Amino acid sequence: MTRSVSPQLTTTTPQIYVAFLSAYVAGRLHGEWIDASQDAEEIRAEIAKMLARSPEPDAEEWAIHDTSGFDGVPMGEHESLERVAALAELLLDYPGTVVAAFLDGWGERGADELISAFKDAHGGCWTSVEEFADEVLVSDDVKEALGEELYGYFDLARYAHDSEADGGFSTVDTPSGVHVIWKNY
């Protein structure tokens, strides 16, 4: 059976499409798009309302069948609603590619740690990798030792690339700039 879901709402707010599983297995589509930027209890209440309107009896089991506004952030069918809400909160302030890059090294820690750990690891957004290298990676001692004239010849992009290859951080290019994710979180 091919999965099909209702049309997505046109918004940038992260959303999940939650479907009632017994109806889905029976070949009937019953579900709805839910604003994921609410807290977990509010999402849970909306799911309960959707299940209460089910065409099938004993509606209890549900799954996340689609997402909108998560921009590459992975989402499982049975993701905890606490994690969904935490991810949605981050996505209201940061590009999905940046959140996804952070999650790549995150592991299986709890949703309650997700937001604070991300904010600790996020090293900011810079106009370029050269700006990041100049302001963060190259110490004032190095700048002073080279002098202003000679420092102008220093290859900041290469230095940043080599520093990133050492594994202390990763960068994510976005339309808003270059985001830095520190690896020591």
C-alpha positions in Angstrom: 0.0 0.0 0.0 1.4 3.4 -0.9 1.3 6.0 1.9 -0.4 9.2 1.1 -1.1 12.1 3.5 -3.2 15.2 3.4 -1.7 18.3 1.8 0.8 20.2 4.0 -0.2 23.5 5.5 1.7 26.4 4.0 3.8 27.6 7.0 7.3 27.6 8.2 6.3 26.4 11.6 7.5 22.8 12.2 4.6 20.4 11.9 4.1 16.6 12.1 1.5 14.6 10.3 0.1 12.1 12.8 -1.9 9.2 11.6 -4.1 6.7 13.4 -2.5 3.3 12.7 -5.5 1.0 12.8 -7.2 3.1 10.2 -4.0 3.3 8.1 -3.7 -0.5 8.2 -7.3 -0.9 7.2 -6.6 1.3 4.1 -8.2 4.4 5.5 -6.4 7.7 6.0 -7.2 9.3 9.3 -4.7 11.8 10.7 -3.9 15.5 10.7 -1.1 18.0 10.6 -0.2 19.3 14.1 1.9 22.3 15.0 5.1 20.8 16.6 6.2 24.1 18.2 3.9 23.5 21.1 4.9 21.8 24.3 4.6 18.0 24.3 1.4 18.0 26.4 -0.3 20.3 23.9 0.8 18.0 21.0 -0.5 15.0 22.9 -3.9 16.7 23.4 -4.2 17.4 19.7 -3.4 13.8 18.9 -6.1 12.7 21.4 -8.6 14.9 19.6 -7.6 13.4 16.3 -8.0 9.9 17.6 -11.4 10.7 19.1 -12.6 11.6 15.6 -11.4 8.3 14.2 -13.7 6.3 11.9 -12.4 3.2 13.5 -13.2 2.0 17.0 -10.7 2.0 19.9 -8.4 4.6 18.4 -5.2 4.5 20.4 -2.1 3.8 18.4 -0.7 6.6 16.2 2.6 7.3 14.3 4.3 10.3 12.7 4.0 9.7 9.0 5.4 13.0 7.7 6.9 16.3 8.7 7.0 19.8 7.4 9.4 22.6 8.4 12.0 20.1 9.8 14.4 20.8 6.9 16.4 17.6 7.0 16.1 16.9 10.7 15.5 13.2 11.1 12.2 12.2 12.7 11.1 8.6 13.5 7.5 7.4 13.3 7.5 6.8 17.1 9.6 9.8 18.2 8.8 11.0 21.7 6.7 14.1 21.7 9.1 15.7 24.1 11.9 15.4 21.5 9.5 16.6 18.7 8.7 19.7 20.7 12.4 20.3 21.6 13.4 20.0 17.9 10.6 22.3 16.8 11.7 24.9 19.3 15.2 24.9 17.9 13.9 25.0 14.4 12.1 28.2 15.1 15.5 29.9 15.7 18.0 27.9 13.7 18.2 26.4 10.2 17.3 22.7 10.0 20.7 21.9 8.4 22.4 23.3 11.5 20.2 21.3 13.9 20.7 18.2 11.8 24.5 18.6 11.9 24.4 18.9 15.7 22.2 15.8 16.0 24.7 13.8 13.9 27.0 13.7 16.8 24.4 14.0 19.6 23.7 10.3 20.4 20.7 9.0 22.3 20.5 11.5 25.2 17.1 12.7 26.5 15.0 15.4 25.0 15.3 17.5 28.1 19.0 18.0 27.4 18.6 18.7 23.7 18.0 22.5 23.7 20.7 23.4 26.3 23.3 21.1 24.7 22.6 22.6 21.3 22.9 26.1 22.6 26.2 25.2 24.3 27.5 23.6 21.1 26.4 26.3 18.7 29.4 28.6 18.1 27.4 31.3 16.3 26.7 32.4 12.8 29.5 34.1 10.9 29.4 35.9 7.5 32.3 33.7 6.3 34.6 31.0 7.6 37.4 33.6 7.3 35.5 35.9 9.7 35.1 33.0 12.2 38.8 32.1 11.9 39.9 35.7 12.4 37.7 36.4 15.4 37.8 33.0 17.2 40.6 30.7 16.0 43.6 33.0 15.5 44.8 34.2 18.9 45.7 37.8 19.5 49.3 36.7 20.2 49.6 35.3 16.7 48.1 38.5 15.2 50.5 40.6 17.2 53.5 38.4 16.3 52.8 38.6 12.6 51.9 42.2 12.6 49.1 43.9 10.7 50.7 43.9 7.3 51.9 40.3 7.3 48.7 39.0 8.9 46.9 40.3 5.8 48.6 37.4 3.9 47.5 34.8 6.4 45.2 32.3 4.7 42.3 32.3 7.1 40.0 30.0 5.1 42.8 27.3 4.9 43.5 27.7 8.6 39.8 27.2 9.4 39.5 24.2 7.1 42.6 22.5 8.7 41.2 23.3 12.2 37.9 21.8 11.3 39.6 18.7 9.9 41.2 18.3 13.4 37.6 17.5 14.6 37.1 20.3 17.2 34.1 21.8 15.3 32.1 21.6 12.1 30.7 24.3 9.9 27.4 24.4 8.1 26.9 26.9 5.2 23.4 28.4 5.2 21.9 31.4 3.3 22.2 33.3 6.6 25.9 32.5 7.0 28.3 29.9 8.3 27.2 28.3 11.5 29.8 26.6 13.8 29.0 23.5 15.9 31.6 22.8 18.6 32.3 19.1 19.0 33.1 19.2 22.8 29.5 19.3 24.0 
